[in-house]
Amino acid sequence: MSTVRDNPALHRFELDVDGVIAFSEYRRKPGVVTFIHTEVPESLGGKGVGSKLARGALDLVRASGEKVIAKCPFIAAFIKKNAEYQDLLAEPL
């Protein structure tokens, strides 16, 4: 499995798994990344791809020094389950 990458042209974080792309769309304002929607293709379901995508995207946000607003239910649930990312929240879930 490859690493998560930011694709600013499409406003999304992407994870390529054997040529199939899972992604998490975002809006970016200075200092804040708002996660809007996450999509994992059915063929990748149940393989931990969504969690790897969420972890990688949140790690990239942390590295950039930005905060997160989790409008996407998947990203919000991931942050709730993974306390090490709760410090990234710009507002409570």
PyMOL commands that set and color helices and strands:
alter all, ss='L'
color gray80, all
select helices_A, chain A and resi 42-44+49-64+73-81+83-88
alter helices_A, ss='H'
color red, helices_A
select strands_A, chain A and resi 5-7+12-17+20-29+32-39+67-70
alter strands_A, ss='S'
color yellow, strands_A
deselect
rebuild
show_as cartoon
